[in-house]
């Protein structure tokens, strides 16, 4: 079976989206269009991606027939189908040729795989998807609604640019008309009576040209500033409204690249698209004028314009593919460089500068190669178009001279037609180049729209606001998993925490401790069960207001490249110096800060690289204590501290009388906890005090003694 149409390419935006992107391509092929965002939202696809089983279930839910199969003989493969390659990636089989098979890879586009490569590859499983009679055809939501609304919101300025550009272009049309008049009525007839009037008219046209040019340029700058403001504000506001899980699977370099894409989009909206609309109208005007002057010459001019259109049309798909490759190479290189900038300490201490440089150089060379490939191809196409644009008017001039010789045209009409033909083919070329840019920019549009179309976190700025929290927490039957067919990482957890209690959560690696912390903060939503604070369901609380009333220190402490004071305040307003000092003393870092040359105004380097790990943790603790929270959640918040400082901090925290929930990896730090929750494989294995658990829980006893033995050996080794 051969695929008669091309599979529409849909790019994945993160590593785990290859399966859902492949499914979206198959669905679109059968005119049942879904975006990746829609599929992920409607079928609860999490950070771990999808399996063939998940893809099969989604397709079945949409009334498609499906059939999973093992890949044996290549000539038996259905077309199209989804293939699972290298045990970790999904692609779509589009067609077979004499030389090999064509695959559509959501990470890099179309490519050919030879039959020899196919036999060597690890392609073992596949999924055939084809429509039943019950499939409902649909169109995916318009990608450009955001930008269409943006243009309409500034319609007054857009109309001003259109009007000024139209007058500007009409001044160009007046030139050939003037040339024709001067040549035929003044020069040839030696009539100088109207020469002064013609000169005055030309001066007026020049002044109008300058005025319209000035008006258009100033308005474009104003519009760009307005678009910049709205695009960036909309993007950053939406980005900050997205749930925490969105950022867990996306590197910072990728987000920065998406942010920068707005600048390219702004240039297209504020200048290029408007110019295309006007140039298109101007071409029609010039075309009418040419047909009015000489149908024969107009026919040749139209044919030359069509040649330009054909050249660009044939190159569209190739240009788009090359642009996608370049953007991907840029993202990969920038992401790796971002990782390097965050890991300089590790690189230096391990002495691996050369190998790290070589890997970056490899990625960068791929970026340069992709840029070169796109540049070479684009240059070839643009050079061909420019040659047509240059040669076309000369050909028309030669034909026009023959027409003059035959008495079908006057000399003035010949010069006029030549000028108009230049003005006809130049905007034609401009339109083609802009279409090129739109093709390039489509990749950037998709990357920005992936953020704008993502589902915002619920109740981030709406919901119930409470004046204060007492610190009571109730968890009822809470379970959580990252995706539809993922394993549960938290399973049926029930827990009551009373106001003022010191509660510790312990367990082995991967037991679900940090995930439980995210659920209690509302950063992730349980797939089952409910969480209550002071009897109010967390789903009903205003998330932003609620989070300001609890203090949190997570494992991954973030520091800004700003002063210590700014790192402590971190977005809060109306914070007094007294609050900062009090919190700093409770975190046992006040004296150390005051011994620094500039005290609280000391500037920290990126991620606080110029201070110790213990100081970073204590500054983060100051940040959490600043508003005197009713609930304090600490996820291994003192792991870099010595035991003496840690003990002092624990005593200070006891005086605050707030509810403390501590996610602990070092069990010696929580032996005085009122209640210890022991997690094992996402379930509560036991609950009790340290002494109770030592006697009743063999698992806790094993954790505690293993940790104690490890700490003793480490201490002896250090001494």
HUBEL-V75012 format. One line per field, one symbol per residue. burial: b if it has 16 or more other ideal C-beta (glycine too) atoms within 10 Angstrom, else e. A space follows every 50 residues. Layout:
burial=???
This chain:
burial=eebeeebebbbbbbebbbbbbbbbbbbbbbebbbbbbbbbeebebbeebb bbebbbbbbeebebebeeeebeeeeebebbbbbbbeeebbbbbbbbeeeb bbbbbbbbbbeebeeeebeeeebebbbbbbbeeebeeeebeebeebbeeb beebeebbebbbebbbbbbebbbebbebbbebbbebeeeeeeeeeeeeee eeeebeeebeebeebbeebbeebbebbeebbeebbeebbeebbeebeebb bebbbebbbebbebbbbbbbbbebbbbbbeebbebbbebbeebbeebbeb beebbeebeeebeebeeebbbbbbbbbbbbbbbbbbebebeeeeeeeeee eeeeebeeeeeebbebbeebeebbeeebeebbeebeebbeebbeebbebb eebeeeeebbbbbbbbbbbbbbbbbbbbbbbbbbbbbebbbebbbbbbbb bbbbeebebbeebeeeeebbbbbbbbebbbbbbbbbebbbbebebebeeb bbbbbbbbeebbbbbbbbbbbbbbebbebebbbbebebbebbbebbbebb bbbbeebebeeebbbebbbbeeeeeeeebbebbbebbbbbeebeeeeeeb eeebeeebeebeebbbbbbbbbbbbbeebbbbbbbbbbebbeeebbeebb ebbeebebbbbbbbbebebbeebebbbbbbebbbbbbbebeebeeebebb eebbeebeeeeeeeeeeee
